Amino acid sequence: MKFQFFIYLFSLALLVTSTKANESKTDVSFYTGTFDVIDKEGDDQTSLFGVEHKNPDLFRDTFLGKFKPISGAFITGDSSIYLYTGIEGQYGIGPLKILPSFSPGYYEKGDGKDLGSVLEFKSEIKVGLEIFDNSKISYSYSHISNNDWGDRNPGTDNQQITFSRNF
């Protein structure tokens, strides 16, 4: 049931952004990977699938580089859900992009790993390669934890492969 709700919300977001396609471009990413990739016991490691939205028109050039807001969600094979919004930097050398990000978000454990709090923070580093004019494929590694604000803080490390496309 949660997965269908997740798909419904994503479809609604795509519909809203596609109706504004003439006004601005939007960057939608789909990713899949491994949740809790360095789990020593092996009982919490599972797959994950997610989507992320970025609006390239909201880029801001600063003395530290280019930044833009990001929003996204993922669901794991154990029905854990993470909804997040934050900021992503962009640094590049030709077609190679390095994209660090930080995103606070809402975590629901479902049948998966208890991270100790509903408020969790995701820090991520992504390395991407432009494969076509409006498309990119990337590898990312992220860490999610609650900064010891919860009852416990086991954290989780994740890795993903991402496909991004500007519409």
N, C-alpha and C positions, 0 to 999 in steps of 0.2 A: 504494500500500500504506500509506503514512504517513497519507494522508487517512482511510482506513478505520479505522486504529488510533485516530486523533483522534476520529472519530465514535463509535467504541466506548467510549472513555473518557468522552466527554461523556454518552452515553446511560446509562452506569453511574452517573455522578454525579447525573444527574436522577432515576434510580431510587432511589438512596439518600436524596436530599433529599425526594422525594415520599412515601416511606414514613414520614417524620417530619412530614408536613404538619400533623397535628393538634397537634403539640408546638410548632412555631414556623413562622413564615413564612420564605420564602427568595426572594431577588431574583435572577432569571436574566436576563442580557442577551445579545443576539445583535447582532453588529456586522459591518459591511463597510466597506471603504474603500480607500485607496491607500497602499501601502508605498513609502517613499522618495520622497515627493511632490516634493521640491525637487532631485532628482537632475539635476545639470547635464549629464551625458552622456546620460541617458535610457535607459541599458541595464539599470539595476537597478530601475526603477520598475515596479511590478506591483500587482495587486489583493491584498487580504487579507480573510479571513473569520475571525471569532473568537467565543468565548463567554466570559462572565464570571459569577462567582457571588459573591453577597454575602448575608450573613445579617443582616437588620435588627435581630434581637434582640441582636446583638453590638455595637450602637452604644454608644459611650462619650462622655458629655458631659464636656468639659474646658474650661478657661478659654480655649483656642484654638478651640473649636468642637466639632462632633460628628465622631467618627472611627469607622471600622469596617474590619475586614479584608476584603480582596478576593483572589480567585484566578481565574485564567483562562488562556486559551491562544488563539493564532491560528496560522493557516497561510496562506502567501502563494501566489500563482499560480506561483511558482518552487520550491515545496515547502520553503521555509524554515519552521521551527517555532519559536515562542517560548512557553514555559510560565512563568508568573509567579505570585507571591503577594506581597502588600504591604498598604498601608494607604491609605484614601481619606477625605478630609475632606468635609463637606457643609455648605454655606452656602446660605441661600435667602431669596428675596423673593417671598412668595406662591407661585405655581405654578412660578416660575423657580428652578432649582437650579444652583449652581456647585460642581463636584466636582473638586478637585485630588487627585492621587494620586502615589504613589511605589512602585515594585515592582521588586525584583531578580528575575532569572529566568534560565532556561536557554535558550540560542539554538543552533539547529542550522541551518546555512546551506543545506542541500540543494543545489539548483541555483541558488540566489539569491546575494545579496550577502554577502560575507565581512565580518563586523563585527569580527573580530580576536580574539574570545574566546567561550567558551561561557557565561561569566558576563557578563550585560548588565543595565543598569539602565534602567527606563522611568519617565520623568516625564511626567505627562499633565494637561491641563486639559480638563474637560468642562463644557458648558453644556447643561442639560436643561430640558424643559418637561413638566409633568404634563399628559397629554392625557385620561386617565381617572383614576378613583379609585386604581387599582393599576398604572397604566402610565405610562411616560415615554418620550419620544423626545429624543435628545441629539446634539450635534455635539461631537467631541473632536479635539484635536491633541496628539500625543505625540512625544517624542524618546527614542530608545534609543541608548545608548552604553555603553562599558565603563570610562569614567573613566580612560583610559590605563593600565589594568591588563593589557591584552592586547598582542599583538605589534604591532597597529595599532589605530586608533580612528577609522574613518571616520564612524561614527554614521549614523542614519537618522531622518528626520522623517516622521510618518504622520498621516493624517486619517481619521476614521471617522464614520459615522452609526450610532447605537445605538438599539435598541428594548429597553426593560427592562420586566419584568412581575413583580409579587409574586405568589407562589403560596402 
